[in-house]
Amino acid sequence: MKKEPSLMRKSHFLGTKVRNLRKRNHLTLEDLSARCIRVDAASAPSVSYLSMIERGKRTPSLDMLENLATVFQKPVEWFLDNEQASVEITPSKTTSGGLNGMALEPNFLFSKDILQIAIPEMLSQAGISGRQFAHLLIRAHQEHHQNHFPDLERAAEEVGGKNLYLSVEDLITLLQKQGFQLRWFDERNMLGLDNARLRVGSVVTSYFVPPATVYVNKLLKLNPSRLKYDLAVHIGHGVLHHSDGVQCVLTTGGLGMEAEREEPVEPNAQDILNAWRDFESSFFAGALLCPKVPYRQVLERHGYELDVHQQLGISASVAMRRMTVVSPYPHWHYFDAYQPGKLKAVYRGNGIPLPWGNMREVPDPCQHWAVFRKFASSNGAPTAQLSVLNVNNKPHLYCCESVAIQDLAEQPHVLCAGIDLNPAISAQGLDAETVVGELQQLCILHGGSSQVPYALQKQLRSVAKILNIHWIERGLESDVRVICTRGASCPRKPSCYQAGGCQLAD
């Protein structure tokens, strides 16, 4: 029993390790308790005690730990802090991809009370506003759930009747059914927005004024696809939130609304709630305009070509964001990028690292990403690109399609939708890490880009046909490029940020 005190000092990761071992072996708490009883009933933990161990609320005795170690066929030392097991103590991705997490250990440092104290201080030192923090929380939640929110899908389908061809008039009727009145405004007549101001280059497209008036910018009369989206968002607020406390202001221009104060603002519950409601209503709008089953059927008929948005009368951004939801292939990402370094919207359900952020600019983003190359291109048509990127020190092959457009504020931005091809390659019985690693080395050997070898081209064309995504085959017509997130991690030889290296995409 002399070992008990030292065991307590070495058990900070124990609960997380037990939990992840249990889940990796598809055991419930009841299953694990029963297994332990079969090993030794005297030292077996109960279901409730197991739960407390996993949550860091209790430390098992040495006998109990030996029992657990026997069940999982691990040495006792493996469960203690001095045994490195980073993979096992890190919350794992689902089979559909997603975000990497970190173990919240020691557990007592990640209590709700401590986090509530520490987060405002962290944001203040990092220069992140409360609203930016709210968007980070929402993005993490969105990506954790793989962009699937069936309750919002059902709500939209009930309102729109799964009609893929809703007109502006249809949406105005649905808006009025929610008890809203529609009013038009111009830039000189924006009532009820005195407490906020626009950044230079941004335009308010619509906003809500209690108790039941939606004001829409007259500019949208010339842009019905954007008008549909705004109307759908306001319908979403009415359906989901009954306009309770709604502060819905929709803008375009990449920078949007800002607070009167320039310094970071501490997060508060109401700001985070409002940001969440805005996200729900935006997701609802996409589901209303592109109901899941009918939209998937159209995409399947047209090979996920971007121009479907034109025949459906929706914006390219709505069409591309909904692709990430309705496609049976789950490994998508989506960027809405503005220069010099602003990601207005991000979805990275496959966990792809970002070339820049929407919190701050980075000094050395890799210029070979498709979004950067599209900014520099004079080609207005959608373009496809294959890219190899190291993710957690493993090479991944991505294919994306990018299009450069202008918003209502006449600011250029690039929309980019893409997929991680590694899972599709593995599904064909190939070792994706080896295949993509060899392709990466071939690119590095040729200065950072190379044609895809014929044998791999043939396999990837098969993948493209199975996925029924036409722009994968278009991507094969050009060189595959090695990309990275920062210049410091550039795998090219020489590096893009060394003498003799290319700093700009060719």
DASULHU-V240155 format. One record per pair of residues at least 12 apart in sequence whose ideal C-beta (glycine too) atoms are under 6 Angstrom apart, sorted by sequence separation. I is the first residue (numbers start at 1). J is the second residue. D is the distance in Angstrom with one decimal. If there is no record, write none. Layout:
BEGIN
I_J_D / I_J_D
END
This chain:
BEGIN
205_217_5.0 / 402_414_5.5 / 403_415_5.3 / 461_473_6.0 / 90_103_5.8 / 321_334_5.7 / 334_347_4.3 / 386_399_5.2 / 33_47_5.0 / 89_103_4.2 / 320_334_5.9 / 355_369_4.6 / 402_416_4.3 / 333_348_4.5 / 341_356_4.4 / 343_358_4.3 / 370_385_4.2 / 385_400_5.9 / 400_416_5.3 / 401_417_5.9 / 30_47_5.6 / 33_50_5.8 / 192_209_4.3 / 332_349_5.5 / 333_350_5.8 / 384_401_5.0 / 29_47_4.8 / 400_418_2.7 / 45_64_5.6 / 331_350_4.2 / 333_352_4.8 / 382_401_5.2 / 383_402_5.8 / 457_476_5.5 / 43_63_4.0 / 214_234_4.8 / 230_250_5.4 / 341_361_3.7 / 398_418_5.4 / 399_419_6.0 / 29_50_5.1 / 43_64_5.0 / 382_403_4.4 / 29_51_5.9 / 398_420_5.8 / 399_421_5.9 / 44_67_6.0 / 324_347_5.5 / 43_67_4.6 / 206_230_4.2 / 396_420_5.6 / 397_421_4.4 / 452_476_5.8 / 205_230_5.5 / 289_314_5.2 / 396_422_5.0 / 40_67_5.4 / 247_274_5.6 / 295_322_6.0 / 39_67_5.2 / 374_402_4.3 / 451_479_5.8 / 452_480_5.5 / 289_318_5.8 / 450_479_5.9 / 183_213_5.8 / 185_215_4.8 / 296_326_4.3 / 370_400_5.1 / 374_404_5.2 / 449_479_4.1 / 36_67_5.0 / 39_70_5.1 / 181_212_6.0 / 295_326_5.3 / 180_212_5.3 / 181_213_4.9 / 182_214_5.6 / 183_215_5.0 / 184_216_5.7 / 186_218_5.2 / 286_318_5.5 / 290_322_4.2 / 370_402_4.7 / 449_481_4.6 / 179_212_5.3 / 180_214_5.1 / 184_218_5.2 / 292_326_5.0 / 337_371_4.5 / 448_482_5.0 / 18_53_6.0 / 19_54_4.1 / 36_71_5.9 / 286_321_5.8 / 18_54_5.6 / 35_71_4.7 / 241_277_5.4 / 286_322_5.0 / 335_371_5.8 / 339_375_5.9 / 15_53_5.4 / 208_246_5.4 / 15_54_4.7 / 375_414_6.0 / 394_433_5.6 / 397_436_4.6 / 424_463_4.7 / 443_482_4.6 / 208_248_4.5 / 240_280_5.5 / 374_414_4.6 / 15_56_4.5 / 395_436_4.4 / 207_249_4.4 / 395_437_4.8 / 371_414_4.8 / 99_143_5.1 / 206_250_4.9 / 237_281_4.7 / 448_492_4.3 / 98_143_5.8 / 205_250_4.9 / 236_281_3.5 / 371_416_5.1 / 395_440_4.7 / 370_416_5.8 / 204_251_5.4 / 205_252_5.6 / 11_59_5.0 / 233_281_4.9 / 236_284_3.4 / 202_251_5.2 / 203_252_5.3 / 233_282_5.8 / 236_285_5.4 / 444_493_5.8 / 96_146_5.0 / 203_253_5.5 / 8_59_5.0 / 21_72_5.1 / 56_107_2.8 / 202_253_3.4 / 201_253_5.0 / 233_285_4.5 / 388_440_4.5 / 202_255_5.1 / 232_285_3.5 / 202_256_5.6 / 168_224_5.4 / 175_231_5.6 / 199_255_4.2 / 229_285_5.7 / 232_288_4.7 / 171_228_5.8 / 178_235_6.0 / 232_289_5.6 / 3_62_5.6 / 168_227_5.8 / 199_258_5.4 / 171_231_4.1 / 175_235_5.4 / 178_238_3.4 / 174_235_5.3 / 196_257_5.2 / 17_79_5.5 / 14_79_4.9 / 13_81_5.7 / 20_88_5.5 / 12_81_5.5 / 10_80_4.2 / 350_420_4.1 / 401_471_4.3 / 10_81_4.8 / 17_88_5.7 / 17_89_5.6 / 16_89_4.8 / 399_472_4.9 / 338_413_4.7 / 13_89_5.1 / 306_382_5.0 / 399_475_4.7 / 337_414_4.8 / 336_415_5.7 / 159_239_5.8 / 335_416_4.4 / 334_417_5.1 / 155_239_5.8 / 254_338_3.7 / 333_418_5.3 / 229_315_5.9 / 16_103_4.8 / 332_419_5.5 / 384_471_4.2 / 225_313_5.9 / 254_342_5.7 / 331_419_5.5 / 16_105_5.6 / 225_314_5.4 / 226_315_5.9 / 229_318_5.9 / 331_420_4.1 / 386_475_4.4 / 225_315_4.4 / 254_344_5.4 / 384_474_4.2 / 385_475_5.8 / 384_475_3.8 / 13_105_5.0 / 331_423_5.4 / 12_105_5.0 / 12_106_4.0 / 323_417_5.6 / 386_480_4.1 / 387_481_5.3 / 388_482_5.2 / 389_483_5.1 / 320_415_5.5 / 387_483_4.7 / 320_417_4.2 / 317_415_5.6 / 316_415_5.6 / 368_481_5.0 / 369_483_5.4 / 368_483_4.8 / 366_483_5.2 / 366_484_4.7 / 364_486_5.4 / 364_487_3.3 / 156_284_5.1 / 160_288_4.7 / 162_291_4.3 / 164_294_4.2 / 355_485_5.9 / 152_283_5.1 / 156_287_3.6 / 152_284_5.2 / 156_288_4.2 / 162_294_5.9 / 353_485_4.5 / 373_505_4.4 / 133_267_5.0 / 149_283_5.9 / 153_287_5.0 / 157_291_5.6 / 129_264_4.7 / 130_265_4.8 / 129_265_5.1 / 130_266_5.6 / 127_264_5.6 / 130_267_3.4 / 134_271_5.9 / 367_504_5.2 / 368_505_5.0 / 134_272_4.3 / 329_467_5.5 / 367_505_4.7 / 153_292_5.8 / 131_271_5.9 / 130_271_5.1 / 134_275_3.8 / 138_279_4.9 / 120_266_4.7 / 253_407_6.0 / 252_407_4.5 / 252_408_4.7 / 253_409_3.6 / 252_409_5.5 / 254_411_5.5 / 253_411_5.5 / 303_468_5.6 / 304_469_4.7 / 305_470_5.8 / 303_470_3.5 / 300_468_5.9 / 147_324_5.4 / 147_325_5.1 / 146_330_5.8 / 219_408_5.7 / 147_349_5.5 / 146_349_5.3 / 203_408_5.3 / 143_349_5.4 / 203_409_4.5 / 202_409_5.9 / 201_409_5.5 / 201_411_5.8 / 132_359_5.8 / 128_359_5.8 / 96_330_4.0 / 97_331_5.1 / 97_349_5.7 / 99_351_5.7 / 97_350_4.0 / 98_351_5.9 / 97_351_5.7
END
